[in-house]
Amino acid sequence: MTVRGLHRVIVSVAELGRALALYRDALGLTEKYRAGEIVALAIPGAPTEVLLHERPPGLPGSH
């Protein structure tokens, strides 16, 4: 089986506001919508959606 693309990627972040600034301002993604604790971003010219989700305080991150 070969991966041909990604439709959606979910990223758990420590601080949603800071992560949003990075993905939007530095990487050029555009905000599509918000749903509760999740912000959906679009990659211009690509079908992939990036969802940012703030993890609850006290939970360890993966990096």
Helices and strands as residue ranges (DSSP letters): E 8-13, H 16-21, I 22-26, E 30-35, E 38-42, E 49-54
